[in-house]
Amino acid sequence: MKGMSSKKPAAKGVKSEYIIKAPPYFAERIIGVTFSDNPSKLLNRTLTVSLYALTDDPTKQYILVKFQVVNVEGNVAKTIYYGHEYDREFLRSLVRRGTSKIDGYYNVETMDGYRLRLQCTVFTHNRARSGKRASIYHIMKEIVESSAKKLELGQLAQEVVVGKTASDIYNAVKRILIPRHVGVVKSKVLAKPLTTLTEERPAAQ
């Protein structure tokens, strides 16, 4: 596997410790520790942590970020952003009677070839009419598709998770109505570029 350490796997049954790190666009924070008797067994494993663990901001505990292991170097398992979602309890707390919840589901592709599905949601103070709902849906679509085309995965991940995308949507939507809450409530990597898939394959024996 490209980038794999030349260090031989531990003897069968003997497990070594591996540190799992977030990608550089999340400051390579240590997000977990695992054990394995062969580093190739770590590939494609996923790990979910709160945004709080990545930013030290306690107000971001409700955002859960998923990473996938794509490479192992020495005792370090390196990851890529693999998606995120709002905590279910927090999401439920945003739903109120007499208001509207406007969802949009969009498949986008980043500049470096990752395909993702984003779920954007606008919560209103009052019930929105169908015409305004349709307009908001198209605003969300235009913003996320435009952003994805000019950003790499790491850049899009930061904008989606930290809140810039939601802020852009809020500022556009407020010309129609003042939202109560706007968020990209979920994202998921659907496919990785071919070059990444090739890099993940173990080296020939």
N, C-alpha and C positions, 0 to 999 in steps of 0.2 A: 504494500500500500504506500502510495506517495506520501512522504512526510513521516512515515512510521519509523520509530527509533530502531536502530540495528540491534538493540538489546534483545536477547533471546527471551521468549516467553518463560515464565516460571515453570518449574517441573509440574507435571500433571497433578492436580489436587492441592498444590501449594499456590495460594493466592497472594498477589501483590496489591498494594494500595495505590489508587489513582485519584488525583485531584481533578475535579471537573470545574472548568472555568467558563465564564460567560465570554462571548466574543469581544474584540477590541472596542466596538461601538457601545458596549456596556461595561467599559473599563476593565475587562478581564477579571471581574470579581470572582472569587471562589464561591461556587454555588452548591458544591456537594463533594462528597468523598465516596468512593466505591471500591470494591475489591473484585479481582478477576485473576484467573490463572492464564489468561491470554488476552492481550490488549485488543485483538480484533473482535472479541466478543462484546466490546463496549460500543462498537459502531452502531449508529442508528438508535441507541438508547435515548429516551427523552427524560427531561427533568423540568418540573414546574416550580417556580419560586415567585414570591410576591415582589412587586416593583419596589416595595419598601426595602427589601434585602439588597436591591441593586442601587438605590439612591439614598438610603437612610432617611427618607421622608415618610413619617408615619401616616400621613394623610393619603398615601398611595397603597395602603395595604389591600384595598379591594381589587387591585389590578394584578392578575396572575399571568406571569410570562413563562412561556414554554421554550426550551432549548433542546436541540438534538446534537448528539455527539457525531462529528464527521471526521475526526482525525485524532490520533494519539501520538504524542511525542514524549518519549521517556515515560515519566509517571504523570503526565498531564493530558487529560482528555479535553480536546478543544471542541467548541460547539458553534452552532449558528442559531440565529433567531428562528423559531419554528411556529410562533403564533402567540396569542394572548387571549384573555377573556376577563370580563368583569366577574367578580365573585357573585354567585347566584343570589345570596341574601341581599347584597347591595343593589343588584339589578331589580329585584322584586320591590325593594323599598322605593324605587323611583316611579313605580306604577301607581297612579291615583285615579279615583273616579272622577268623571266629568272632564277628563283631559284626553289628549291623543298621544299615542306612541307610534311614531312613524319610522318603520324599519326599511333599510335598503341593503340588499345583498349584491356585492359586485365582485366579479372576477377581474383581477388586474395582473399585469406583468411588469416587473421592474426592469430597469435599464440593463441589469446584468443577468436577466433571463429567469428569474424566479417567478413562478405563478402563485398568486395568493387569492384567497377569498376574504373579503372584508365585510363585516356587518356594521353599518352605521345606524345610529338611532337618535332621533330628535324627540324629546319629551316636551309637551306644551303646557301652558298654564290653563288653557281652556280647550274645548273640543275644536279641532280644526276642520274646516270644510274641505270637501274632496279636491277642489281646485288648488287650494294651498298645499294640501298633502302631495299632490302630483308635482307641484313646483319644487317642493322641498326634496322630494325623491330625486328629481333630475339635478338639483344643485349638488346633492351629495355625490351622485354618480360622476358629474363633471369634475369635481374637486379631487376625488380619489384616483380617477383614471388619469387625470392630468399630472398629478403628483408622482404616481408610480412610474410613468414613462420617463421621467427625468431623474429618478433617484435609484440608487443601488439598494439592495436588501437592507443593509445596515442603516442607511439614511431613512428609508421608509419606516423601518421598525421604530426608530427613535421618534419620528414625527407622529406615528400612530399611537405609540404607547405613552409618550410623555405628554401629548395633548395638542400639538400644533395642528394636526389634521382637524381635530374637533373644533379648535379655535377658528380655523379658516371656514369651516362649515357654519359655525355660530355667526360669524360676521357677515356671511352671505345670506343666511336665513333671516337675520333680524330685519332685513328690508321687507320681509313678508309678515313676520310676526316675531315677538321676543320669546325665544325658547326658554324653557325652565332648566333643561339640561341637554347637552349634546355630547355624544361620545362615540368613538369607534369601539363598540362593546365586545367585539370578537374578531380575531383574524386567524388564518391558518395557511401554512405553506402547502400548496397542492402539488407542486412539482419543482424540482431543482434543475438547473441547467446541466447539460450533458457533461461538461467538464468537471463539475462537482461530483457527479455520480461516478465518473472514472477515477477520481482521486480517492474515493472512499473504498474502492475495491482492494482487498488484501494483495500484497505483492505475490508474484508467482513463487511457488516453493521450489 
